[in-house]
Amino acid sequence: MVSDTKAVKSVGEFWTCCKLAMNGWAPALTKDGLERTDILAERSHAPFDVTQISVQVKTSRNERWALNPAKIGSQRSLYEWFVLVGWNENEQTLSSYIVPRNHVSAGAWLGHMRWLTDPTAKRNRNCGPEQARMDVSVFGDYKDRWDLLLKPTSQTPILLPHELHEFALIADASNSKLPEWHPWSGDSLPEW
């Protein structure tokens, strides 16, 4: 078992570089400490809308990722992606979820707020959204969707669970709706 968190992070980053290369991208790892971007990738030889993307990688051994929505923030360009990597260390298998940044922050925020307000939740519900933990129930439909990288994130279908959309529509304005910094806040919530 690998206990070093930097080693776990490296597994996810190198896996993502490998998968990007297998899908026609030329990936390059950035230096540690570069905010919001672990990998830059370029695709110069194909007639697609996108030629360069930035990717932030989050790796987990249990397909449950720590995702602070405020720290994730909203995208600054139409080419910002997350790759959520699940690593089953015992079986030596990896899984990938390719998600636009805005979708990750919305999914983490709404998923956490829904959990906080769920009267049937059996856990202590005192933690704020900065301690959000999301799993494949939120991002499962993004699994292995490397094809999504070929278009700007604005053209990516929202594959979050429909229940999160319903929750956002009925959420209490003071606590549960998306925060003002998110581009889908207020009356800007798109359909999915």
N, C-alpha and C positions, 0 to 999 in steps of 0.2 A: 504494500500500500504506500502510495506517495502522500506524505503528510505536508510537505512544503507547498504553501499556497502559490508561490511563484512557479513551481513546477506544474501545478494544475493549470495555471494561467497559460503557461507555455504550451501545454498539450492542446488547449483550445485554439490558441493563435496559430500554431503550426498546422493543425488540422484544417483550419479555415483557409490558410494560404494554399494548402494542398488542394482543397476542394475548389477554390477560386481558379487555380491553374488548370485543373481538370475541366473547368467550364470556360476556358478561353481568356482568362484574365492574367495579367502579369502583376502579381502581388508583391508588396514590399512592406516588411514590418517597420514600424516607426520606433523611435527610441522611447524607452520607458519614461513616463511622465508627460507625454504629449496628451493633453486633455482631449477627450472625445474621439480620438482616433488611434487605433492599434495597427491598422493596415491601410495602406493606400494601394489601390489597384487600377490598372489602366488596360483598356481594350482598344487598341489602335487599328486593328486589321479587319474590323467587321462593320457593316453598315447599320449600326444601331444608334438609338437616340443618345445613349450614354457612352462616354469614352473614359471617364475617371470617376471612381467612387471612394468614399472613406468608410471604414468599417470599425466599429467597436465590438470587441468580443467579450462575452461573459461566459465563463465555464463553470459548470456545477457537476458534482458527482451523482446527483439525485434528480436532475431535471427540475430543480426548484432554485430559481435565481433571486439573489438580493438585488432589487431594482428600486432605487430612490428616484421617484418621478421628477422631483425638482432638480436633482443633480443631472439626470438625463436631459431634462429640458426639452425644448422644441428644436426642430431642425433649423439649421442656418443656411442650408442649401438643399436642393432637390436630390442630392446624391449621398445622403447620410444614412447608413444602415447599421443595424445590430445583427450579429450572428450569436445566437444563444446556443451554446454547445453543451450537450449532456454527455457525460463520460461515465460509462459503466466500467469501472476499473477492474472488477472481478472477471468480467467477460471480455474485456479489452475491446469494447464497441463504443462508437461515438454516434451522436445524432446532432443534427443542425436545424435551427429554426432561423430563417432569414426574414427580418422584420424591419420596416422603416422606423426611424427614430421616433416620429410622432406617434406611431402605433404602439411602440413600447411604452412611452410615457403615459399615454392614455390607458392602455391595458393595465399597467401597474397601478395607476391612480384609482381607476374605477374598480378594479379587482379588489384592491385593499379597502376602499370605502364600502364596497358591498359586503366584504367580510366583517368590517367593523360594525355595521348596522344589522347584521344577520343575528336574529335572536336565538337561532339554533346552534350558533358556533360554540364549540366546546372549549375554546382557548381563551386565555386572558386577552382582552381586547383593548389594552391601554396604549399600545404602540401606535405612533403616527405613521404617515405615509413614507417617511424617510426610512422606515424599517420594513417596507413592503417586501413580500416574498411571493413570487408568482411561479406557476408551474405550467405544464403542458395543457392544462384545462383552459388556459388563457391564450397560449401561443401555438397550440397543436396544429392548426390549419396552415401554419407557415413552414411546416416541416419539409426540408429538402427543396424549398422553392427558390433554387438558385436562378431560375428563369426570371424572377421578379427584378433582378439586378439590371436587366436589359432596358428598363424604362425608368424615367424619373419617378421618385417616390410619390409625386402627386398623381401619377397614373396607376399606382398600385392599388388593387382592391383591398378594402379593409376586411381582414379575415379574423378579426376578434370575435368572440362569441356574441351572438345576437342578444343574449341575456344582459351583457354589459351595456349595450345600446339602450335596451329597455330600462335598465337601472338608471342610466344617465338622464333619461327623459323624465323620470319621476323623482329623481334625487332631490333631497333637501338643498336648497340654494346655498345655505350657509356652510355646509360641511362636505357634501358629497359630489356636487357637480365638478367638472374639470376646472382647475384654477385658471385665473385670468391670463397667465403667461402661456397657456396652451392655445394653439390656433383653433381648436375646436370648442373653446369655451363659449358660454353665452348661447346665442342663437346660431352659432357656426357648426353645430354638431352634424356631421355628414351621416347619411344613411349607410347601414351595412347589414 
